[in-house]
């Protein structure tokens, strides 16, 4: 790839222009690829000049950046927060601090196997915000019945240390959460092969992009789970039989057991801790993704393909969870505030997907590895910049697509295993399609 190199210092006018383009982050993707000067035209002069006769980079002039995308959940609909943040509480005068052990549950699964409880210090507060108070959790079942569970008005006292404690606790549980992911995809042949390669590339080749993508995914799963009060000595904590409350569109409310749910304020605080950790990981991930995509010369297309797969799978997952959460709040007093906030978040994910897909096409620049696996496997093996295991994966996936293409194969639309199937995922099928599958 030809990269522009500056000879000597910039002229004053050019320096001002370059500073403006960098400051506004409006440089187009092609000019960013080739490290060349850009302008504010639509298209820019460089893209306009090569339109129709570019040798490799044939994508249109495009100015949306990876750094502008949102690939995690940042909001909290219950508290009407576009960016989830801790709340202040009116602590009861003279009240003391108590300790509570919490066990975390994964959505549609239950408690994380072999997990030790997480201990937090909490304090009673005076709820004075009417329908916005979080002491009561309310949702609607699939049958349209409104359910409510209430716990005492308790909140974690030291939220400053909660985020770091949350990071340490759930980082230690990542292997168990990854096992949950494998359980979800066990009937999805494409996903099973792909995640095995993700884990191999992360382990053998030390891929930081894949490591961060999996941490984002595992934490996204955690953030859609729920906590259980494990301590037996907390005054006022009630136990509810969720089996008698009916089925819900949101998995965190769909508990097929008896449970002692967390007080609402603590649920919100745990969610904020998760979102803050997600933001931190997202920033690191996007920086690493950009460094791979805009790396000079040969792009690590295989590592990027696996990374995009994980991110697209997760976007589908959190998108489905958000829509289920909105359904579960229909018919409650907070229905409209939840819909407004969560719909805005969904729009941000829908904006992110084409931006990510564009950068995937720019990485490939017409290269079709899965098509090559069918038409000329020797060339893929020798010049595809993948190891033997990677070659075997691409070849096997090409065979699966030939045997079970999305046009001819329709998995069941109901049941646990169909929740995330590669062939019914619009975003994942487009990822494969761009690479010739």
HUQUICOR-V122422 format. One record per backbone hydrogen bond with DSSP energy under -1.0 kcal/mol. CO is the residue of the C=O (numbers start at 0). NH is the residue of the N-H. E is the energy in kcal/mol with one decimal. If there is no record, write none. Layout:
CO:NH:E
CO:NH:E
This chain:
10:14:-2.9
11:15:-2.2
12:16:-2.0
13:17:-2.7
14:18:-2.5
15:19:-2.3
16:20:-2.5
17:21:-2.2
18:22:-2.5
19:23:-2.5
20:25:-1.3
27:31:-1.8
28:32:-2.5
29:33:-2.4
30:35:-2.2
33:3:-2.2
43:47:-2.5
44:48:-2.1
45:49:-1.4
49:52:-2.0
55:57:-1.3
61:28:-2.8
64:67:-1.6
65:68:-1.7
73:83:-3.2
75:80:-2.7
76:79:-1.2
80:75:-2.7
88:90:-1.3
89:125:-2.7
91:94:-2.1
97:121:-2.7
99:119:-2.6
100:229:-2.9
100:230:-1.2
101:117:-3.1
102:227:-2.8
103:111:-1.7
104:225:-1.6
105:108:-1.9
105:109:-2.3
109:105:-3.2
111:114:-1.8
117:101:-2.9
119:99:-2.8
120:156:-2.1
121:97:-2.8
122:154:-1.8
123:91:-1.9
128:131:-1.9
129:132:-1.8
134:150:-1.8
136:148:-2.3
138:146:-3.5
140:143:-1.7
144:140:-2.8
146:138:-2.2
148:136:-2.9
151:153:-1.9
152:124:-2.4
154:122:-2.3
158:162:-1.0
160:164:-2.0
161:165:-2.8
162:166:-2.3
163:167:-2.2
164:168:-2.4
165:169:-2.4
166:170:-1.9
167:171:-1.4
170:173:-1.1
172:176:-1.8
173:177:-2.7
174:178:-1.6
175:179:-1.4
176:180:-1.7
177:181:-2.0
178:182:-1.9
179:183:-1.7
180:184:-1.4
184:187:-2.4
187:191:-2.5
188:192:-2.1
189:193:-2.3
190:194:-2.9
191:195:-1.6
192:196:-1.6
193:197:-2.3
194:198:-2.5
195:199:-2.0
196:200:-3.1
197:201:-2.2
198:202:-2.0
199:203:-3.5
200:204:-1.1
200:206:-1.2
206:210:-1.7
207:211:-2.6
208:212:-2.3
209:213:-2.3
210:214:-2.0
211:215:-2.5
212:216:-2.2
213:217:-2.8
214:218:-2.2
215:219:-2.0
216:220:-2.0
217:221:-2.2
218:222:-2.4
220:223:-1.1
221:224:-2.1
225:104:-2.9
226:261:-1.1
227:102:-2.2
233:236:-1.5
239:258:-2.7
240:243:-1.5
241:244:-1.2
246:141:-2.7
249:252:-1.6
252:254:-1.2
254:256:-1.3
256:241:-1.8
258:239:-3.1
259:228:-3.1
262:266:-2.2
263:267:-2.2
264:268:-2.2
265:269:-2.5
266:270:-1.9
267:271:-2.5
268:272:-2.2
269:273:-2.0
270:274:-2.6
271:275:-2.7
272:276:-1.9
273:277:-2.6
274:278:-2.6
275:279:-1.8
276:280:-2.3
277:281:-2.9
278:282:-2.2
279:283:-1.7
280:284:-2.8
281:285:-2.9
282:286:-1.7
283:287:-2.0
284:288:-3.1
285:289:-2.5
286:290:-1.8
287:291:-1.6
288:292:-2.4
289:293:-2.7
298:300:-2.5
299:303:-2.2
300:304:-2.6
301:305:-2.2
302:306:-1.9
303:307:-2.9
304:308:-2.2
305:309:-2.0
306:310:-2.2
307:311:-3.0
308:312:-2.6
309:313:-2.3
310:314:-2.5
311:315:-2.3
312:316:-2.0
313:317:-3.0
314:318:-2.0
315:319:-2.3
316:320:-2.3
317:321:-2.4
318:322:-1.9
319:323:-2.1
320:324:-2.1
321:325:-2.1
322:326:-2.0
323:327:-2.0
324:328:-1.0
327:139:-3.3
328:331:-1.9
331:334:-1.4
333:337:-2.3
334:338:-2.5
335:339:-2.3
336:340:-2.0
337:341:-2.9
338:342:-2.3
339:343:-1.4
340:344:-1.5
341:345:-2.5
342:346:-2.1
343:347:-1.4
344:348:-1.7
345:349:-2.3
346:350:-1.7
347:351:-1.8
348:352:-1.9
351:355:-2.5
352:356:-2.8
353:357:-2.3
354:358:-1.8
355:359:-1.8
356:360:-2.3
357:361:-2.3
358:362:-1.6
359:363:-2.0
360:364:-3.2
363:366:-1.5
367:371:-2.4
368:372:-1.8
370:374:-2.6
371:375:-2.6
375:379:-1.6
376:380:-2.5
377:381:-2.3
378:382:-3.0
379:383:-1.4
386:390:-2.5
387:391:-2.3
388:392:-2.1
389:393:-2.5
390:394:-2.4
391:395:-2.3
392:396:-2.7
393:397:-2.1
394:398:-1.7
395:399:-2.1
396:400:-2.6
397:401:-1.9
398:402:-2.0
399:403:-3.5
404:407:-1.1
404:408:-1.9
415:418:-1.4
420:423:-1.5
424:428:-2.4
425:429:-1.5
426:430:-1.5
427:431:-2.0
428:432:-2.5
429:433:-2.3
431:436:-2.3
432:435:-1.9
434:369:-2.1
